[in-house]
């Protein structure tokens, strides 16, 4: 799902994306300048590997995601926001953001029930 950032206003724009057993649900809202607030939740299950025994298992996911989207390269001299995702062509690909967030969760240290 691609969203054109210049069309996001101060009225929250709700979205919901389902991918396998994961639901990515939240809203986009204009913040200031070229910054758009993305606030959402990730919930469901993903397949990942145990870091101890390397067996695949389903990991329960229940995460809150909050960061800013910026149209183009983010450069500000006096203010520093660390949670900014730069979007080019004035569009945000929410499917790509979902996949990135899932990969971050998978890259964490995860253990199955048998290895805890």
PyMOL commands that set and color helices and strands:
alter all, ss='L'
color gray80, all
select helices_A, chain A and resi 5-7+94-106+113-115
alter helices_A, ss='H'
color red, helices_A
select strands_A, chain A and resi 2-4+13-19+22-32+35-49+56-71+84-87+91-93
alter strands_A, ss='S'
color yellow, strands_A
deselect
rebuild
show_as cartoon
